[in-house]
């Protein structure tokens, strides 16, 4: 029998205080299971509701992209500054320290290389391996308007069904072929299809005109894709505009790891995304870190 002597009978049940049940902080995610929400909280920072994802999954169809030739040298030092990493299971297992403590968005589709028709993808990861890797989400490419559009959509819906069963969110990535128009009308279509068919968040490109209509018409969070390498100021301005037009963060790759000072650049991007500082201030911050970095290496 437990010893009940000395137990305090004057317990405080706060009977006059209503039970608190705060809604989840992410758009369209309040009805998700606890495990789903917990995993999304590893990707999106609860304090700001935003994320800075570092995309290094390019090699799954491009091979050793410039800046990703040696991820152990070029990428691992950047990991502390990212909220989450978007990458393949091969790169995760071989290169990223398991102690990094970052959210992992696992590339789960693949198949063709740049030498073939890119839209001809299949699901390329088993759910059991995703669970073994303790990933925060799985990412699948969706080629709206592509040759294998229906197949890629089915890849996503199958992955959503599996993810719902095991509590792992799915990121729908809107892919754009060489001959497709990149405008708000197209991205409204692509993002809405991904969300309607179950994607828990969507990654898409920024457009100068009408991006706010893309984010407004999508009922789940949108993360802006960094796209091709831009001058650092332009990349910071694009991130600033995207966030202020409704994006829940960015997933940048080439605009970070191909920068002249990648560590400085990712920290400047964080300032824009999480603190909403203006591009001019972020660029000045970047230049200061870059100069300090050069002095350190010059010693």
N, C-alpha and C positions, 0 to 999 in steps of 0.2 A: 504494500500500500504506500502511496506517496505521502510524504510528510506535509501535512496541511497546516501545521502550527505556524503561526506568525504571518499567514497570508493577509494581504491588505484587502479589507472588505470595501474600502472606499474607492472603488474603481470609477473611472471617468468614461462614460459611454457617449458623451457629447450628444445627448438626445435632442438638443435644440439646434443642432447643426445638420443641415441636409447632407445626404451622402453625395460626395463629389465624384463625377464621372466625366472627366474632360474629354472632348472630342479629339480624335487624332489630327495631327497638324497638317497632313498632306491632302490636297484636293482629291476628292473622289475616293478616298481610302478609308473612310470611317467605318464601313461595314466589313472590312477585311478581318480575318482571324488575327489573334494576338501574335502568332508566329510571323505572319506576313508583315504586320505593322512593325514588329521588332526588326525584321530584316531590312525593311525600308528605312528604318531609323539608323541603320549602319551606313546607308548611302546618302540620305538627306540629313543635314544637321538640324536637329529639332529647334535650336535657338533661332535660326534664320529661315528654316524651311527650304533651304537651298542646298545644292551640291556642286562641288568641283570634282568631276570625274576625270581621270587621266586615261585616255584611250591609247592602248598599245597593242591592239589586236590585229593590226594591219597585215602582219605576216601570214595570217591564215589563208590569204589568197594572193598576196603580193610578194611574199618572201621577205628577205632582210631589207626592209624600207630604210632609207637614209635616216639616221638617228636611232634606229633600232637594231643596228648590226650587233651590238653587244649590250643587251639590256642590263646585264649585271653591272656594267660600268656606267651606262648613260641613264638608266631608268631607276634603279634601286635608290640612288641618292635623292630622287624626287618624291618617292613614296610618302615620306612623312608629311609632305605638303598637300597631298590629295585626300579627299574625303573617301573616294572609292577608286578602284582600278577596273577598267574594262579590258579583259584579256582572255586568252585561250587557256585551257587546262594544261597544255604543254608548257607554256611560259610560266604559269603559276607554280607548277610543281618543280620546275628546274631552276627557277631564278628568284622568285619573290620569297623573302623570309616569312616563315609561318608566324613569326612573332610581330609582324608588321601591324596587326590590329586594324586593318582597313577593310571597308566593305569591298566585296568582290562581285563584279557583274561578269558572269561567265559567258563567253561567246559559245552559243549552243547550236549554231547552224553553220553549214559549210559544204564544201564539195568542189566546185569548179575553181580554177585559178584564173588569173588575168588573161590566160591564153584561150579561155573558153567563155561560154555564155554564163555570166555571173548569176543570173536569176535562177539557174538550175540547181538550187541548193536543197539540202535535206537536213533533218535534225541530225546533229553530229555528236551529241553527248547523251549518255544514258543518265536518267534521274538519280540512279544509285551513286554514280560517280560525282554528280553535283552535290549530293548529300555528304559523301565522303570528304569533299573539299570544303564543306561548310560555307557554300557560297550565299551571298545575299540576294542575288537575282540571276536569272538566265536571260540572255539576249538573243533575239532571232531577227534576221533580215527579212523585210517584207517588200516585195518588188511590185508595187501597184503600177499597172501599165506595162510591166515587163513581159517577156515571152512566157515565163513560167509563173505568172501572177498567182493563179489559183493554187498551185503547188506551194508557193511560199506562204500564202495565207493559211493554208492547211497546216503547214509546219508550225505556224504560230498558234493556231487553235489547239492543236494536239499538245503543244508545249504548255499552253495555259491550263488545259485539263490536268496534265501531269503535275504542274506547279501548284494548282489549287489542291490537289490530293495530298501533297507533301508540304505545303506551306511555303513555297518559294515563288516570289513574284517574277513576272515575265516582262522584259523590256522589248517592245516592238520598235524596230529600227527601220525608218522609211528610207529605202534605197532609191537612188535616182540614176537611171541609165544615161548613157551618153547623149541619146537623142530625145530625152524627156525635158519638158519645160519646167524650170524651177521657179514657180510663182506661188502666191498665197492660195490660189484656187486649187492647184495640185496638192499642196501640203495640207489644206483643209480636208480634202478627200482622203488622202493617205492616212493622216493622223486619226481622223474620225473612224475610219474602217478598223484600224488597229484597236482603238478604244472600245468600239462597239462589239468587237469580237473577243474582248477579254483582256487585252494587254493592260497591265497595272500601271505602267508609265510608258512614254513614247519618246524616242529620240528623233529629232528632225533638224533640217537645216534652217538657217535664218534667211529671211528675205527682206529687202529694204522697204517694200510696200506691202502692208496688210498683215504683217506677222502677228499683230495683236488679235486679228480675226482667227488665226490658226490656233493660238493658245485659248482664246475665249470659247471656241467651238469644240474644243477637246475636253471631255469631262475628267480626264486624268492628267497628272503632271506631265509637262513637256520639258525635256532636256535638250538644249541646243547643241547640235553637232558642230565641232570646230571647223571641219572642212579643210580646204587647201591652205597652205602656208600663206599668211599675210604679213605685212610689216607689223611690228609689235603694237604700235599705237592703234592701227586699224583693227587688230584682233581684240584689243581691250575695249575699243569703242563698240564693236559688234557684240561682245559679251554684255556690256552695259545696256545697250539698246534692247537686247533679247530679254534680259532679266526685267527691265522696266516695262517691257511689253508683254509680260506674263509668263516667261520661262521660269522653271523651278531650278535653274542652274545650267551648267555647261558640261559637255564631255569633249574635252580638247585633247588632241594628240599632236599633230604636226606643228600647230601654233605654239606648242610648249617644247617638245623635244627637239624640234628643228630651229628653235630660237638661238640667238647668239649666246644667251645666258638663260638656260632652261629653268634653273632653280629660282632665279629672280623673276622670270616670267610667270611661273605657276603661283608664286606668292603675290604678284600683282593682280593676277586673275582672281585670286581669293579675296583681295581687297574689294574688287569690283562686285563680285557675286555676293559675298557675305556682309560687306559693310556699305555697299552701294556708293562707293566713292566714284567721282567722275573720271572719265578716261584720261584727262590731262594730269590729274593727281596720281592716278595709277601708273601712268607712263613715267612720271617723275620719280615715283617710288621704285619702279623697275630700273631706271637708269642709275639710281643711287646704289641699289643692291649690285647691279652689274659692275659698277666702278669699284665697289668694295671687294667683289669677287676677284677682279683683275689684280688688285693690290695684293690680295692674299696669295694668289698663284705666282705673283712676281717676286715674292720674298724667297 
